[in-house]
Amino acid sequence: MFNLRVMNSNENRFMKKNMNNTDRLIRAVFALIFAALYYNNIANNTWAVVFLVIACILAVTSFISFCPLYKLFGISTCSKKTT
């Protein structure tokens, strides 16, 4: 019924880092801007909630260095490691 297996260290992780530090910084700055718009009551009712949700999403993706949309579209801003 359930297919459980242990991943080897060679296998890809589900949430592999796909954002570089510049991308993370930009997201963090925009998260702070949207949070400030919410906190200072600059936005009204619905927009305030939208700004708060966007701020949370940007902050979380910035913190974990992973963007699900980047994964969906096959985008990565991380530099390629050369061996």
TIVO-2410 file (N, C-alpha, C; in nm, 3 decimals):
# residues 83
REC num residu      c1      c2      c3 atome chaine
REC   1      M   0.082  -0.118   0.000     N      A
REC   1      M   0.000   0.000   0.000    CA      A
REC   1      M   0.087   0.126   0.000     C      A
REC   2      F   0.181   0.138   0.094     N      A
REC   2      F   0.271   0.252   0.098    CA      A
REC   2      F   0.408   0.208   0.051     C      A
REC   3      N   0.468   0.289  -0.033     N      A
REC   3      N   0.600   0.258  -0.084    CA      A
REC   3      N   0.701   0.349  -0.013     C      A
REC   4      L   0.766   0.294   0.090     N      A
REC   4      L   0.863   0.371   0.166    CA      A
REC   4      L   1.002   0.326   0.126     C      A
REC   5      R   1.092   0.423   0.110     N      A
REC   5      R   1.230   0.387   0.082    CA      A
REC   5      R   1.321   0.495   0.136     C      A
REC   6      V   1.441   0.456   0.167     N      A
REC   6      V   1.540   0.549   0.221    CA      A
REC   6      V   1.621   0.604   0.105     C      A
REC   7      M   1.641   0.737   0.105     N      A
REC   7      M   1.716   0.799  -0.003    CA      A
REC   7      M   1.865   0.785   0.023     C      A
REC   8      N   1.939   0.758  -0.081     N      A
REC   8      N   2.085   0.758  -0.072    CA      A
REC   8      N   2.134   0.901  -0.070     C      A
REC   9      S   2.258   0.920  -0.029     N      A
REC   9      S   2.313   1.055  -0.028    CA      A
REC   9      S   2.335   1.108  -0.169     C      A
REC  10      N   2.337   1.019  -0.269     N      A
REC  10      N   2.358   1.061  -0.408    CA      A
REC  10      N   2.230   1.109  -0.475     C      A
REC  11      E   2.115   1.076  -0.418     N      A
REC  11      E   1.987   1.114  -0.479    CA      A
REC  11      E   1.956   1.260  -0.451     C      A
REC  12      N   1.881   1.321  -0.543     N      A
REC  12      N   1.842   1.461  -0.527    CA      A
REC  12      N   1.740   1.475  -0.416     C      A
REC  13      R   1.751   1.583  -0.343     N      A
REC  13      R   1.651   1.615  -0.243    CA      A
REC  13      R   1.535   1.686  -0.312     C      A
REC  14      F   1.419   1.683  -0.248     N      A
REC  14      F   1.301   1.749  -0.305    CA      A
REC  14      F   1.320   1.900  -0.308     C      A
REC  15      M   1.368   1.957  -0.199     N      A
REC  15      M   1.384   2.102  -0.190    CA      A
REC  15      M   1.530   2.140  -0.202     C      A
REC  16      K   1.585   2.121  -0.318     N      A
REC  16      K   1.723   2.158  -0.345    CA      A
REC  16      K   1.731   2.309  -0.360     C      A
REC  17      K   1.834   2.370  -0.306     N      A
REC  17      K   1.852   2.515  -0.311    CA      A
REC  17      K   1.851   2.563  -0.456     C      A
REC  18      N   1.767   2.663  -0.487     N      A
REC  18      N   1.761   2.714  -0.623    CA      A
REC  18      N   1.762   2.868  -0.629     C      A
REC  19      M   1.807   2.932  -0.521     N      A
REC  19      M   1.816   3.078  -0.519    CA      A
REC  19      M   1.955   3.120  -0.469     C      A
REC  20      N   2.012   3.221  -0.533     N      A
REC  20      N   2.140   3.272  -0.485    CA      A
REC  20      N   2.117   3.381  -0.380     C      A
REC  21      N   2.224   3.433  -0.324     N      A
REC  21      N   2.213   3.530  -0.215    CA      A
REC  21      N   2.149   3.662  -0.258     C      A
REC  22      T   2.175   3.705  -0.381     N      A
REC  22      T   2.114   3.829  -0.430    CA      A
REC  22      T   1.963   3.815  -0.440     C      A
REC  23      D   1.918   3.703  -0.492     N      A
REC  23      D   1.775   3.674  -0.503    CA      A
REC  23      D   1.711   3.670  -0.364     C      A
REC  24      R   1.779   3.608  -0.269     N      A
REC  24      R   1.729   3.600  -0.132    CA      A
REC  24      R   1.718   3.739  -0.070     C      A
REC  25      L   1.818   3.824  -0.093     N      A
REC  25      L   1.817   3.959  -0.038    CA      A
REC  25      L   1.703   4.042  -0.096     C      A
REC  26      I   1.683   4.032  -0.226     N      A
REC  26      I   1.573   4.106  -0.291    CA      A
REC  26      I   1.439   4.062  -0.235     C      A
REC  27      R   1.421   3.932  -0.218     N      A
REC  27      R   1.295   3.881  -0.161    CA      A
REC  27      R   1.276   3.930  -0.018     C      A
REC  28      A   1.383   3.931   0.060     N      A
REC  28      A   1.373   3.977   0.199    CA      A
REC  28      A   1.335   4.125   0.206     C      A
REC  29      V   1.393   4.205   0.118     N      A
REC  29      V   1.361   4.349   0.115    CA      A
REC  29      V   1.215   4.370   0.078     C      A
REC  30      F   1.168   4.300  -0.024     N      A
REC  30      F   1.027   4.313  -0.062    CA      A
REC  30      F   0.934   4.261   0.047     C      A
REC  31      A   0.974   4.157   0.117     N      A
REC  31      A   0.895   4.106   0.229    CA      A
REC  31      A   0.882   4.213   0.336     C      A
REC  32      L   0.991   4.283   0.365     N      A
REC  32      L   0.986   4.391   0.464    CA      A
REC  32      L   0.898   4.506   0.418     C      A
REC  33      I   0.905   4.538   0.289     N      A
REC  33      I   0.821   4.646   0.235    CA      A
REC  33      I   0.673   4.610   0.247     C      A
REC  34      F   0.637   4.489   0.205     N      A
REC  34      F   0.497   4.448   0.213    CA      A
REC  34      F   0.449   4.437   0.357     C      A
REC  35      A   0.536   4.391   0.446     N      A
REC  35      A   0.499   4.384   0.587    CA      A
REC  35      A   0.479   4.524   0.645     C      A
REC  36      A   0.563   4.619   0.603     N      A
REC  36      A   0.548   4.757   0.649    CA      A
REC  36      A   0.417   4.819   0.599     C      A
REC  37      L   0.380   4.789   0.475     N      A
REC  37      L   0.252   4.838   0.421    CA      A
REC  37      L   0.136   4.784   0.504     C      A
REC  38      Y   0.146   4.660   0.544     N      A
REC  38      Y   0.041   4.600   0.626    CA      A
REC  38      Y   0.041   4.660   0.767     C      A
REC  39      Y   0.159   4.665   0.828     N      A
REC  39      Y   0.171   4.710   0.966    CA      A
REC  39      Y   0.129   4.856   0.984     C      A
REC  40      N   0.162   4.941   0.889     N      A
REC  40      N   0.131   5.083   0.899    CA      A
REC  40      N  -0.007   5.119   0.846     C      A
REC  41      N  -0.088   5.019   0.816     N      A
REC  41      N  -0.226   5.040   0.768    CA      A
REC  41      N  -0.233   5.126   0.644     C      A
REC  42      I  -0.133   5.115   0.558     N      A
REC  42      I  -0.134   5.189   0.432    CA      A
REC  42      I  -0.231   5.124   0.334     C      A
REC  43      A  -0.237   4.993   0.338     N      A
REC  43      A  -0.328   4.919   0.251    CA      A
REC  43      A  -0.461   4.899   0.324     C      A
REC  44      N  -0.569   4.890   0.245     N      A
REC  44      N  -0.702   4.870   0.302    CA      A
REC  44      N  -0.737   4.722   0.301     C      A
REC  45      N  -0.832   4.685   0.379     N      A
REC  45      N  -0.887   4.551   0.401    CA      A
REC  45      N  -0.826   4.438   0.321     C      A
REC  46      T  -0.874   4.416   0.201     N      A
REC  46      T  -0.831   4.302   0.120    CA      A
REC  46      T  -0.685   4.315   0.081     C      A
REC  47      W  -0.644   4.434   0.042     N      A
REC  47      W  -0.504   4.453   0.002    CA      A
REC  47      W  -0.409   4.430   0.118     C      A
REC  48      A  -0.452   4.463   0.238     N      A
REC  48      A  -0.367   4.440   0.355    CA      A
REC  48      A  -0.340   4.291   0.373     C      A
REC  49      V  -0.442   4.210   0.357     N      A
REC  49      V  -0.426   4.064   0.370    CA      A
REC  49      V  -0.339   4.012   0.256     C      A
REC  50      V  -0.359   4.061   0.136     N      A
REC  50      V  -0.278   4.019   0.022    CA      A
REC  50      V  -0.131   4.053   0.045     C      A
REC  51      F  -0.104   4.174   0.093     N      A
REC  51      F   0.034   4.215   0.120    CA      A
REC  51      F   0.096   4.129   0.230     C      A
REC  52      L   0.019   4.096   0.332     N      A
REC  52      L   0.071   4.012   0.440    CA      A
REC  52      L   0.104   3.872   0.391     C      A
REC  53      V   0.019   3.815   0.309     N      A
REC  53      V   0.044   3.681   0.253    CA      A
REC  53      V   0.168   3.684   0.164     C      A
REC  54      I   0.179   3.784   0.078     N      A
REC  54      I   0.297   3.796  -0.009    CA      A
REC  54      I   0.423   3.812   0.074     C      A
REC  55      A   0.417   3.894   0.179     N      A
REC  55      A   0.533   3.914   0.266    CA      A
REC  55      A   0.575   3.782   0.331     C      A
REC  56      C   0.479   3.704   0.376     N      A
REC  56      C   0.510   3.575   0.439    CA      A
REC  56      C   0.574   3.478   0.340     C      A
REC  57      I   0.519   3.471   0.220     N      A
REC  57      I   0.573   3.382   0.118    CA      A
REC  57      I   0.715   3.423   0.081     C      A
REC  58      L   0.737   3.550   0.060     N      A
REC  58      L   0.871   3.599   0.025    CA      A
REC  58      L   0.970   3.573   0.137     C      A
REC  59      A   0.928   3.595   0.260     N      A
REC  59      A   1.018   3.574   0.374    CA      A
REC  59      A   1.056   3.427   0.388     C      A
REC  60      V   0.959   3.338   0.375     N      A
REC  60      V   0.986   3.195   0.390    CA      A
REC  60      V   1.076   3.145   0.277     C      A
REC  61      T   1.045   3.181   0.153     N      A
REC  61      T   1.128   3.135   0.042    CA      A
REC  61      T   1.268   3.193   0.050     C      A
REC  62      S   1.280   3.315   0.101     N      A
REC  62      S   1.412   3.374   0.119    CA      A
REC  62      S   1.491   3.300   0.226     C      A
REC  63      F   1.425   3.263   0.333     N      A
REC  63      F   1.490   3.194   0.444    CA      A
REC  63      F   1.538   3.054   0.407     C      A
REC  64      I   1.457   2.980   0.330     N      A
REC  64      I   1.494   2.842   0.298    CA      A
REC  64      I   1.568   2.828   0.165     C      A
REC  65      S   1.585   2.938   0.092     N      A
REC  65      S   1.658   2.939  -0.037    CA      A
REC  65      S   1.595   2.847  -0.141     C      A
REC  66      F   1.466   2.832  -0.135     N      A
REC  66      F   1.397   2.745  -0.230    CA      A
REC  66      F   1.267   2.812  -0.273     C      A
REC  67      C   1.246   2.819  -0.405     N      A
REC  67      C   1.123   2.876  -0.459    CA      A
REC  67      C   1.051   2.766  -0.539     C      A
REC  68      P   0.930   2.728  -0.498     N      A
REC  68      P   0.856   2.625  -0.570    CA      A
REC  68      P   0.828   2.661  -0.716     C      A
REC  69      L   0.805   2.790  -0.745     N      A
REC  69      L   0.782   2.831  -0.884    CA      A
REC  69      L   0.907   2.813  -0.968     C      A
REC  70      Y   1.024   2.841  -0.910     N      A
REC  70      Y   1.149   2.817  -0.982    CA      A
REC  70      Y   1.161   2.669  -1.016     C      A
REC  71      K   1.126   2.583  -0.921     N      A
REC  71      K   1.133   2.438  -0.943    CA      A
REC  71      K   1.036   2.397  -1.054     C      A
REC  72      L   0.916   2.453  -1.051     N      A
REC  72      L   0.813   2.421  -1.151    CA      A
REC  72      L   0.859   2.458  -1.292     C      A
REC  73      F   0.923   2.574  -1.307     N      A
REC  73      F   0.967   2.621  -1.438    CA      A
REC  73      F   1.111   2.585  -1.471     C      A
REC  74      G   1.178   2.515  -1.381     N      A
REC  74      G   1.316   2.473  -1.407    CA      A
REC  74      G   1.417   2.585  -1.400     C      A
REC  75      I   1.391   2.686  -1.318     N      A
REC  75      I   1.480   2.801  -1.305    CA      A
REC  75      I   1.566   2.783  -1.181     C      A
REC  76      S   1.690   2.825  -1.189     N      A
REC  76      S   1.778   2.827  -1.074    CA      A
REC  76      S   1.872   2.946  -1.086     C      A
REC  77      T   1.879   3.028  -0.982     N      A
REC  77      T   1.970   3.141  -0.984    CA      A
REC  77      T   2.101   3.108  -0.912     C      A
REC  78      C   2.112   2.986  -0.863     N      A
REC  78      C   2.237   2.942  -0.798    CA      A
REC  78      C   2.344   2.924  -0.905     C      A
REC  79      S   2.466   2.953  -0.867     N      A
REC  79      S   2.575   2.931  -0.962    CA      A
REC  79      S   2.603   2.781  -0.969     C      A
REC  80      K   2.640   2.737  -1.086     N      A
REC  80      K   2.672   2.596  -1.107    CA      A
REC  80      K   2.808   2.568  -1.047     C      A
REC  81      K   2.817   2.457  -0.974     N      A
REC  81      K   2.946   2.418  -0.918    CA      A
REC  81      K   3.023   2.340  -1.023     C      A
REC  82      T   3.147   2.381  -1.043     N      A
REC  82      T   3.231   2.311  -1.140    CA      A
REC  82      T   3.325   2.217  -1.065     C      A
REC  83      T   3.339   2.098  -1.117     N      A
REC  83      T   3.426   1.999  -1.052    CA      A
REC  83      T   3.542   1.963  -1.141     C      A
***
